[in-house]
Amino acid sequence: MPNFSDLQAASSSAVSRERIYWSNLVKLLEKFGEQFVEYLELPSPTYVLEGRECHYVTVTQRKSIGTNSAFDPSDYEKKERSIPFTITVALPDASQGIVREVSVDLALSSVDGNPTIHSSEFVGGERIIRYDPIAYRSSMDKIANVLKSKAETV
């Protein structure tokens, strides 16, 4: 029969596993953002419009009051074992002096150590895709297809 120290050890172990889970997920999200920028083959990570330097790609989280804020790994919102986020791509038109943005809402989670990305916006009804941080092009293709579809509409 377990004694008090066994219960403390079990609780401590659970807290440690939980901390590792979220830490690993945040690291994956950071890597995902870097890889998405690389995947898009941008002319540079930033562009200049009206004398101001801006990023082509931004990752944000929707806060509970409905506003978006830049993603900060030390202060992320988590929901149902995942980190919800929005990836936005700026499409500047320097000749017109305007920037159009397209975005997709996603969530990153991990099941049995396998990272997955969820979105209700994926084309073709598929809602969950596997994210492989090494062979990531397939998952990026699906996300880019959503963004392209949005870019094609006014």
N, C-alpha and C positions, 0 to 999 in steps of 0.2 A: 504494500500500500504506500502511495507517495506521501512524503511528509512535506512540511512547509518549504524546506529548502529545495525540494524537487519542483514544487509549484513556482517558486521564484526563478529557478533555472529555466523552466519551460517558458515562463513569461518573458524573461530576458532574451531567450533565444528567438521567440516570436517577434519581439521588438527589433532585434538585430536583423532578422530576415526581411522585415518590412522596410527598414531603413535602406538596406542593400537594394531591394526591389526598386524603390523610388529613385535612389541615387543612380542606378543603372539605367532607368528609364529616362532620366534627365540627360545623362550622357548620350544616350541614343538619339534623343531629340536634337541635341546640339549637333551631333554628327549628321543627322538627317538634313538639317538646315544647310550645313556646309556642302553636303553632297548635292542638294537640290540646286544650289547656286552653280556648282560645277556642271551638273547635268544640263542646265539651260544654255551653257556655252555663251554666257553674256559677254559683251565687248569689254566690260570691266565690272567689278562689283557695284560701282556707283555711277551715277550720271549727274550732270550739272544742268540745272534749269533755273534761269533768272538769277544766276550767281550763287545758287545754293546747291550744295552737294547732297544727293539723296541716294538711298540704296534701292536697287531694282527689286530685291526680295526682302520682305519683312515677315517675321513670325510674331504673332500676337496671341494673347489670350483674352477671351471675353470675361470680364469681371462680373460678379453677381448683380451689379447695378446696371449691367447692359452696355458698359463702355469697353472699348478695346484698349489694351495697353501693351507696350513692348514686352516681349517674353523675357523674364528674368529667372534663370534657373534656381536662384536661391529663394524665390517666392512664387512658385508655380501653383496653379489651381489643379487639383486632382479630382477626378470624378469616376466612381465605379472602376477602380483599378486601372484607370487610364489618365493620360494628360491630354485634355482637349486643347486645340490650337487652331489658328487660322494662318494660312500661308497666303500672302498677297504679293502679286507681281505687278510692278509699275510698268506701264507702256507709254513712255514719254514721246511726245511729238514736238520736237524743238521748233519746227517751222511754225506751228500754231501756238506754241507756248503753253501747251496743256499736257496733263498726264492722266491717262485712263488707267484704272486699276481693275484687275481681276483677282478673285480670291476663291479659296476653297476651305471649308471647315473640315478638320480632320481630328482624329484622336489616336494617340499612340499607346499601346499596351503590350503586355508580354504574357503569353500563356505557355507554361512549361519551358520557359527560357527562349521561346520563339517570338520575336517582336512582330506585331501586326499593326496595320494602320486601318482605321475604320472611317468611313464617310458615307452619308446617305446620298452624296452627290456623284459617286462613281458611275460612269457610263456603263450601261448594260445590266444593271440590277445587282451587280456584285457589290457587297457592302464592306467586306473585309478582305484585305490583301496582306500577304506576308511581306515583311520588310527585312531584307537581308542586307546588313550594312556592308557586305563585301560585294555581292552581286546585286546591286540595287537598281539597275536600269529598268527592270520590268515594273517595279512598283512606281518608279518615277514616271514611266510612260503613262501609267493609268492616271496619275495625278495631273500630268501635263495635258492629257486629253480633256479632262474636265476644264482646265483653264483655257485651252484652245476653244472649246465649245462656247465658253462664256465670252471670249474675245471676239468670236464671230457674230455675236448678237449685239444689238445697240441698246 
